[in-house]
Amino acid sequence: MESTRRPRRRSATRSVTLADVAVAAGVSPQTVSRALRDPEAVAEETYERVEKAVAATGYVPNLAASNLASNRSRAVAAIIPLINASIFAETVHAFSGVLSPHGYQIFVGSTDYHPDQEEALVRSFLGRRPDGLLVVGTEHSQGTRTLLAAAGVPVVETWGWTAEPVDMLVGFSNAAATGELVRHLVGRGRRRPVFAGALQPGDFRAAERRDGFTAAVRELLGTEPRIVAAHDRPVSMDTGVELLDRVLAQHPDADAVVFASDVFAAGALLACTRRGIPVPDRLAITGFGDYDIASHLVPSLTTVAVPTKEIGALAGTLLLDRMQRRSVTDKVRDVGFRIVPRESS
C-alpha cells in the first residue's frame, strides 16, 4: 500500500485545500472530492487513504461552496415530538444508520407537540436547503403543509396514517392499534375500561388512540366511552400517577385503564404496587409503545409494540432512493403494530 505523503508546507493563514488532501493521500483532487461526497463511490482502500489524509491535514470541506455548485447540501432534517423519548430516538438512530454511510448528516429538531413549533422548524430547516425531510406525524398546520408541499425535496411522514400524505409515508394506524388493545381487554372479561392520556393539543397520535378506543368501546361493549385527560401535563410517569388518581376518582368502578403511552402506564402501575391495588385482579393496565421498561415492570406491562427501528430504516431508504434520483414505486408503507399481552392485563 502506498504510504501517505506529507502535505505541502503552507502559510499560517492559508487554509488546507482539497489539493493538499489529494497530495497527502496520493490520489487526484477529483478522487478526494468523490470520496467525500459519496464514500461508496470509491474503493474502500482509497476511501481509507483519503480519510487518513483529511485527519492528518485538518481539512474541512467548504460545504457552502459545495452546496452552491451541486445544489445538494448532504443534510437531512428530522422533526420529532420529543428528543428524550426513546421510541423516537430509536427511529432517528435507524434513520441515520441508513443515510450516514452515504455522507448525509442529520439535523434533528423537537416540536414538543406544538404545531406552531413544527411550522417554525420546517421553515428554519428548509432555509438551510436540506436534501430531504423526515417528519413524525401526519397532522400539520396549513402553513406546515404548504411549506412541505412547496419544498421541492422528498418528504417522508412517519408514526401515523393518512389517506393524503404530503409525499411519502411510513407508518401505522394508532386508532386501529388501540382498538385491538380494547378487543384484547374485552376478551379477558373487562367491561368498564377507561382511556387516560395527556391529550395535548398538538399530540395528534394520542388523539387518534383516544378515537380508536372510543370506536372499539362502542362496537364491542355498546357503551359510551370514558375518557380521562390531563391536557396541561407533560409526558411523564408523574402524570401517569395523576391520571390514575383521576380515573379512580371519576370512575371508581373502572376495571381497566388504557393509557396513551407506556410512560403513563408505568407510573400508574408502580403507584398501584405502592398502594396495594392488585393488578390485574382489581385493575388491568395497558400502555402504548413497548418501551424497554414495559417488560421489566412487576407485573409486566401489556402494551402495543411498534417497529420503531423499521420505521426509521425504511424512511431512510425511501428518502435515499429519492435523493439519489431512483424511482420509488411504493411511496406508502404500513409497518403495522403488535399487541403484547403481559401480566398487567
C-alpha positions, 0 to 999 in steps of 0.5 A: 500500500502506498504510504501517505505523503506529507502535505505541502508546507503552507502559510499560517493563514492559508487554509488546507485545500482539497489539493493538499488532501489529494497530495497527502493521500496520493490520489487526484483532487477529483478522487478526494472530492468523490470520496467525500461526497459519496464514500461508496463511490470509491474503493474502500482502500482509497476511501481509507487513504483519503480519510487518513489524509483529511485527519492528518491535514485538518481539512474541512470541506467548504460545504457552502461552496459545495452546496452552491455548485451541486445544489445538494447540501448532504443534510437531512432534517428530522422533526420529532415530538420529543428528543428524550423519548426513546421510541423516537430516538430509536427511529432517528438512530435507524434513520441515520444508520441508513443515510450516514454511510452515504455522507448525509448528516442529520439535523434533528429538531423537537416540536414538543407537540406544538404545531406552531413549533413544527411550522417554525422548524420546517421553515428554519430547516428548509432555509438551510436547503436540506436534501430531504425531510423526515417528519413524525406525524401526519397532522400539520398546520396549513402553513406546515403543509404548504411549506412541505408541499412547496419544498421541492425535496422528498418528504417522508411522514412517519408514526401515523396514517393518512389517506393524503400524505404530503409525499411519502409515508411510513407508518401505522394506524394508532386508532386501529392499534388501540382498538385491538388493545380494547378487543384484547381487554374485552376478551379477558372479561373487562367491561368498564375500561377507561382511556387516560392520556395527556391529550395535548393539543398538538399530540395528534397520535394520542388523539387518534388512540383516544378515537380508536378506543372510543370506536372499539368501546362502542362496537364491542361493549355498546357503551359510551366511552370514558375518557380521562385527560390531563391536557396541561401535563407533560409526558411523564410517569408523574402524570401517569400517577395523576391520571390514575388518581383521576380515573379512580376518582371519576370512575371508581368502578373502572376495571381497566385503564388504557393509557396513551403511552407506556410512560403513563402506564408505568407510573400508574402501575408502580403507584398501584404496587405502592398502594396495594391495588392488585393488578390485574385482579382489581385493575388491568393496565395497558400502555402504548409503545413497548418501551424497554421498561414495559417488560421489566415492570412487576407485573409486566406491562401489556402494551402495543409494540411498534417497529420503531427501528423499521420505521426509521430504516425504511424512511431512510431508504425511501428518502435515499432512493429519492435523493439519489434520483431512483424511482420509488414505486411504493411511496406508502408503507404500513409497518403495522403494530403488535399487541403484547399481552403481559401480566398487567392485563 
